[in-house]
Amino acid sequence: MLDGNRIAGQIRAELAREIEKLSRSGIVPGLAVILAGGNPASEIYVRSKIKACEQLGIRSELLRFNDFVATEQLLQSVAQLNSRQDVDGILVQLPVPAQVESGILLTTVAPDKDVDGLHPMNIGNLSARRPALVPCTPAGIMELLRRSNIPIEGQHAVVVGRSNIVGKPMSMLLLNENATVTICHSKTRNLRELTREADILVVAIGRPGFITAEYVKAGATVIDVGVNRVTDPDEFNRIFANDPERMRSFAGKGSAIAGDVHPEVVEVAGALTPVPGGVGPLTIAMLLANTVKACDMRRGRS
């Protein structure tokens, strides 16, 4: 099992040393988070990000907006943050309320403060192998592979999912490290045949327990990006019927967290990320890393 918590701890320790060096020069990295609406999951994610900043010595601030906020109001806030020298990173927590034009909002964030790596300029720089702020989850997965001594060069990597946040940047990062990359999605035919060819299989589709053992080549490295809340008893039993501890927890809570990869894959995979405790901690660690990187880049330090 690939321990995301352990590797995230390594990254945080390295960042702590870098932040201490910056502080001796009178520099404190700053992150601003925009949270629009009352999405419960977003509230949890933002709290964990703010707490992580506090623990490392990154100055953070949270800008809250209600469910009825207009796009123009958020654009004004982003413009103000873009102009502030004490803000190195700007994070727009997704999803935003339905009436907000998220595409316009995200491209308004200054590219050198775009710690989510979603601005077209950063995506273009990633594609061209130029220095850029990279989306946090794919960047964290690359750190996981490197620090776990899993070969990338020359390997066949299959990415299931083509989102701008995970699938597309993940494929570019793997390609940049000389993997041969196949991208699969909801319209892909013969998905099982393609995933069974993967030396490295990255799954980010938002379907609990979808990738079963028959989709995985023996010995493959499987990265499960999915975080799905399961409440249906039949679906729960399909995924966790052989896990008495989770069954007891489900009976008490009425819900469980499941990845996109079925637990049975552990029987055939050479390496596998757990859910929780796999990719999730690395996403937050790389948000912190991107904030420090943005601080350095904006000051010509890297």
C-alpha positions as CSV (number, residue, x, y, z in Angstrom):
1,M,0.0,0.0,0.0
2,L,1.3,3.4,-1.0
3,D,1.2,5.6,2.1
4,G,0.1,9.1,1.1
5,N,0.2,10.4,4.7
6,R,3.9,9.4,5.0
7,I,5.0,11.1,1.8
8,A,2.9,14.2,2.5
9,G,4.7,14.4,5.8
10,Q,8.0,14.3,4.0
11,I,6.9,17.1,1.7
12,R,5.6,19.2,4.6
13,A,8.9,18.8,6.5
14,E,10.8,20.0,3.4
15,L,8.5,23.0,3.0
16,A,8.8,23.9,6.7
17,R,12.6,24.3,6.2
18,E,12.0,26.4,3.1
19,I,9.5,28.6,4.9
20,E,11.9,29.1,7.8
21,K,14.5,30.3,5.3
22,L,12.0,32.7,3.8
23,S,11.1,34.0,7.3
24,R,14.7,34.9,8.0
25,S,14.5,37.2,5.0
26,G,11.3,38.7,6.3
27,I,9.1,36.9,3.8
28,V,5.9,35.0,4.8
29,P,4.1,33.1,2.0
30,G,0.4,34.1,1.8
31,L,-2.6,32.1,0.5
32,A,-6.1,33.5,0.0
33,V,-9.0,31.1,-0.4
34,I,-12.3,32.1,-1.9
35,L,-15.3,30.0,-0.7
36,A,-18.6,30.7,-2.4
37,G,-21.7,28.9,-1.2
38,G,-22.4,26.4,1.6
39,N,-21.2,23.2,0.1
40,P,-20.5,20.9,3.1
41,A,-17.6,19.0,1.4
42,S,-16.0,22.4,0.4
43,E,-16.3,23.6,4.0
44,I,-14.3,20.5,5.2
45,Y,-11.7,20.8,2.4
46,V,-11.2,24.5,3.1
47,R,-10.8,24.0,6.9
48,S,-8.2,21.4,6.3
49,K,-6.3,23.7,3.9
50,I,-6.3,26.6,6.3
51,K,-5.2,24.4,9.2
52,A,-2.3,23.0,7.1
53,C,-1.2,26.6,6.3
54,E,-1.3,27.5,10.0
55,Q,0.8,24.5,10.9
56,L,3.6,25.4,8.4
57,G,3.7,29.1,8.9
58,I,1.9,30.1,5.7
59,R,-0.3,33.2,6.2
60,S,-3.8,32.4,5.1
61,E,-7.1,34.2,4.8
62,L,-10.6,33.0,3.9
63,L,-13.0,35.1,1.9
64,R,-16.6,33.8,2.2
65,F,-19.5,34.5,0.0
66,N,-23.1,33.2,0.2
67,D,-25.0,31.0,-2.3
68,F,-26.3,34.0,-4.2
69,V,-23.1,35.8,-5.0
70,A,-22.7,37.2,-8.5
71,T,-19.8,36.5,-10.8
72,E,-18.9,40.2,-10.8
73,Q,-18.5,40.3,-7.1
74,L,-16.1,37.4,-7.1
75,L,-14.2,38.9,-10.0
76,Q,-13.7,42.1,-8.0
77,S,-12.3,40.1,-5.1
78,V,-9.9,38.2,-7.3
79,A,-8.7,41.5,-8.9
80,Q,-8.0,42.9,-5.4
81,L,-6.1,39.8,-4.5
82,N,-4.1,39.9,-7.7
83,S,-2.9,43.3,-6.8
84,R,-1.8,42.5,-3.2
85,Q,1.9,41.9,-2.7
86,D,1.2,39.9,0.5
87,V,-0.9,37.3,-1.4
88,D,1.2,34.8,-3.2
89,G,-1.5,32.2,-4.0
90,I,-5.2,32.4,-4.8
91,L,-7.4,29.4,-4.5
92,V,-11.0,29.4,-5.7
93,Q,-12.6,26.4,-4.0
94,L,-14.7,24.4,-6.5
95,P,-17.6,23.9,-7.0
96,V,-19.0,27.4,-7.0
97,P,-22.7,28.2,-7.1
98,A,-24.5,27.5,-10.4
99,Q,-24.9,31.1,-11.4
100,V,-21.2,31.9,-11.1
101,E,-19.3,31.6,-14.4
102,S,-16.4,29.5,-13.1
103,G,-14.4,29.5,-16.3
104,I,-14.2,33.3,-16.3
105,L,-13.4,33.4,-12.6
106,L,-10.6,30.9,-12.8
107,T,-8.9,32.7,-15.8
108,T,-9.1,36.0,-13.9
109,V,-6.7,34.7,-11.2
110,A,-3.2,35.9,-12.0
111,P,-1.2,33.0,-13.5
112,D,1.7,33.5,-11.1
113,K,-0.8,33.2,-8.1
114,D,-2.8,30.3,-9.6
115,V,-1.9,27.7,-7.0
116,D,-4.5,25.3,-8.5
117,G,-2.7,25.3,-11.8
118,L,-5.9,25.8,-13.8
119,H,-5.2,29.0,-15.7
120,P,-4.7,28.4,-19.4
121,M,-1.3,29.9,-19.3
122,N,-0.2,27.4,-16.6
123,I,-1.8,24.5,-18.5
124,G,0.1,25.7,-21.7
125,N,3.4,25.9,-19.8
126,L,2.9,22.4,-18.4
127,S,2.3,21.1,-21.9
128,A,5.4,22.9,-23.2
129,R,7.5,21.6,-20.3
130,R,8.1,25.2,-19.1
131,P,8.1,26.2,-15.4
132,A,4.5,26.4,-14.1
133,L,2.2,26.0,-11.2
134,V,0.8,22.5,-11.7
135,P,-2.6,21.1,-10.5
136,C,-2.2,19.8,-7.0
137,T,-3.5,16.3,-7.2
138,P,-1.5,15.2,-10.3
139,A,1.6,16.9,-8.9
140,G,1.1,14.9,-5.7
141,I,0.7,11.7,-7.6
142,M,4.0,12.3,-9.3
143,E,5.7,12.8,-6.0
144,L,4.1,9.6,-4.7
145,L,5.5,7.7,-7.7
146,R,9.0,9.2,-7.4
147,R,9.3,8.8,-3.7
148,S,8.0,5.3,-3.8
149,N,10.7,4.4,-6.4
150,I,8.1,3.4,-9.0
151,P,9.6,3.6,-12.5
152,I,7.8,6.0,-14.9
153,E,10.1,6.3,-17.9
154,G,9.2,3.8,-20.6
155,Q,6.1,2.5,-18.7
156,H,2.7,2.3,-20.1
157,A,0.4,4.6,-18.1
158,V,-3.3,4.6,-18.5
159,V,-5.3,7.5,-17.1
160,V,-9.1,6.9,-16.6
161,G,-10.7,10.3,-16.6
162,R,-10.1,13.5,-18.6
163,S,-11.0,16.4,-16.2
164,N,-9.0,19.6,-16.3
165,I,-8.2,19.1,-12.6
166,V,-6.8,15.6,-12.7
167,G,-7.0,13.5,-15.9
168,K,-5.5,15.9,-18.5
169,P,-2.7,17.4,-16.4
170,M,-1.9,13.9,-15.1
171,S,-1.4,12.6,-18.6
172,M,0.9,15.5,-19.5
173,L,3.0,15.0,-16.4
174,L,3.4,11.3,-17.1
175,L,4.2,12.1,-20.7
176,N,6.8,14.7,-19.6
177,E,8.5,11.9,-17.6
178,N,8.7,9.7,-20.7
179,A,5.8,7.3,-20.0
180,T,3.7,6.1,-22.9
181,V,0.2,7.5,-22.0
182,T,-3.3,6.4,-22.9
183,I,-6.3,8.5,-21.8
184,C,-9.6,6.8,-21.3
185,H,-13.0,8.3,-20.5
186,S,-16.8,7.6,-20.6
187,K,-16.8,7.1,-24.4
188,T,-13.8,4.8,-24.5
189,R,-14.5,1.4,-26.0
190,N,-12.8,-1.7,-24.7
191,L,-11.9,0.0,-21.4
192,R,-11.0,-3.2,-19.7
193,E,-8.6,-4.3,-22.4
194,L,-6.8,-0.9,-22.2
195,T,-6.5,-0.8,-18.4
196,R,-5.2,-4.3,-18.4
197,E,-2.2,-3.1,-20.4
198,A,-1.2,-0.4,-17.8
199,D,1.9,-0.6,-15.8
200,I,0.6,2.5,-14.0
201,L,-3.1,3.0,-13.8
202,V,-4.6,6.3,-12.5
203,V,-8.3,6.3,-11.9
204,A,-10.3,9.5,-11.5
205,I,-13.9,9.0,-12.6
206,G,-16.1,9.4,-9.5
207,R,-17.7,6.0,-9.7
208,P,-17.3,4.0,-6.4
209,G,-15.6,0.6,-6.8
210,F,-15.8,0.7,-10.6
211,I,-12.3,-0.7,-11.3
212,T,-12.3,-4.3,-10.2
213,A,-9.5,-6.9,-10.3
214,E,-10.3,-7.9,-13.9
215,Y,-9.4,-4.4,-15.1
216,V,-5.9,-4.6,-13.7
217,K,-2.7,-6.2,-14.9
218,A,-0.9,-8.3,-12.3
219,G,1.8,-6.2,-10.6
220,A,0.5,-2.9,-11.9
221,T,0.7,0.3,-9.8
222,V,-2.8,1.6,-9.2
223,I,-3.5,5.2,-8.1
224,D,-7.1,5.7,-6.9
225,V,-8.1,9.4,-7.0
226,G,-11.7,8.8,-6.2
227,V,-13.4,9.9,-3.0
228,N,-17.1,8.8,-3.1
229,R,-19.7,8.9,-0.4
230,V,-21.7,5.6,-0.5
231,T,-25.1,5.5,1.2
232,D,-26.9,2.8,-0.7
233,P,-26.7,-0.6,1.2
234,D,-26.5,-2.6,-2.0
235,E,-23.7,-0.5,-3.5
236,F,-21.9,-0.7,-0.1
237,N,-22.2,-4.5,0.0
238,R,-20.9,-4.7,-3.6
239,I,-17.7,-2.9,-2.6
240,F,-17.1,-3.8,1.1
241,A,-18.9,-7.1,1.7
242,N,-15.6,-8.7,2.8
243,D,-14.7,-5.9,5.3
244,P,-16.3,-6.5,8.7
245,E,-14.9,-3.3,10.2
246,R,-16.3,-1.1,7.5
247,M,-19.6,-3.0,7.7
248,R,-19.9,-2.1,11.4
249,S,-19.1,1.5,10.6
250,F,-21.6,1.6,7.8
251,A,-24.3,0.2,10.1
252,G,-23.7,3.0,12.6
253,K,-23.2,5.9,10.2
254,G,-25.2,4.9,7.2
255,S,-22.5,6.0,4.8
256,A,-18.9,5.1,3.9
257,I,-16.1,6.6,1.8
258,A,-15.1,4.5,-1.3
259,G,-12.5,5.1,-4.0
260,D,-13.0,4.5,-7.7
261,V,-11.0,1.2,-7.3
262,H,-12.6,-1.9,-5.8
263,P,-10.7,-3.2,-2.7
264,E,-10.3,-6.6,-4.4
265,V,-7.7,-5.0,-6.6
266,V,-5.2,-5.3,-3.8
267,E,-5.0,-9.0,-4.7
268,V,-3.5,-8.3,-8.1
269,A,-1.9,-4.9,-8.0
270,G,1.8,-4.5,-7.2
271,A,1.1,-1.2,-5.5
272,L,-2.1,0.6,-4.6
273,T,-3.2,3.8,-2.9
274,P,-5.8,3.4,-0.1
275,V,-8.9,5.6,0.3
276,P,-8.6,7.5,2.5
277,G,-4.9,8.0,3.2
278,G,-3.6,7.8,-0.3
279,V,-3.8,10.7,-2.8
280,G,-5.8,13.1,-0.5
281,P,-3.0,14.1,1.9
282,L,-0.8,14.7,-1.1
283,T,-3.2,17.1,-2.7
284,I,-3.1,19.4,0.3
285,A,0.7,19.0,0.6
286,M,1.1,20.2,-3.0
287,L,-1.2,23.1,-2.5
288,L,1.2,24.2,0.2
289,A,4.1,23.5,-2.1
290,N,2.6,25.5,-4.9
291,T,2.1,28.5,-2.5
292,V,5.7,28.4,-1.5
293,K,6.7,28.0,-5.1
294,A,4.6,30.9,-6.2
295,C,6.2,33.0,-3.4
296,D,9.7,32.1,-4.7
297,M,8.8,32.6,-8.4
298,R,7.2,36.0,-7.8
299,R,10.4,37.2,-6.1
300,G,12.7,35.7,-8.7
301,R,14.0,33.1,-6.3
302,S,13.4,30.1,-8.6
